[in-house]
Amino acid sequence: MKPNTTLASLRYLSGYPPQIQHQALALIEQGRLAAYLLDKYPEAHQVRSERALYDYVVEMKNRTMRKAPPVNKVLWDSKLHVIRNALGTHTFQSKVHGSKLRSSHEIRIGTVFRTAPDGFLRMIVVHELAHFKEKEHNKAFYNLCCHMEPDYHQLELDMRLYLTCLELGQKLY
């Protein structure tokens, strides 16, 4: 644990109620955060290449959002976390080609998830796919996320604990 770990320094958990923040801080102070996460998520996913990531995203999109537009590109992005303070992004572009309008959807996933548990990668992909239909983070957006992944909110909390663990210098896998 870093010597000055306080509630204020738990930036990934700042939007959560104080009770949850205190529980996380207790795990950190006891040196048990990594063990807690490893107990719940004992293995990292096996999606390593960009081709495998593309296939993973397309399969999930086809299973949960059949009528949504196709995904044109999916990439691991090492700069996401640093530049945009984001963990994944969805980009939508419309281009006019003659008399036709063509759209392109691109998803970028932070490389921090290249060696994360499958649930965390799944949560990020669900989040980015939900932006196909809902651009804003509103109630409809989160309802769609929960429709695609019933454990969405728990996975998001655990993913934030995972990021906190990494920030504290503790690698899990």
Helices and strands as residue ranges (DSSP letters): G 7-9, G 11-13, H 18-29, H 33-40, H 50-64, E 73-77, H 80-83, E 88-97, E 100-110, G 111-113, H 118-130, H 139-148, H 152-167
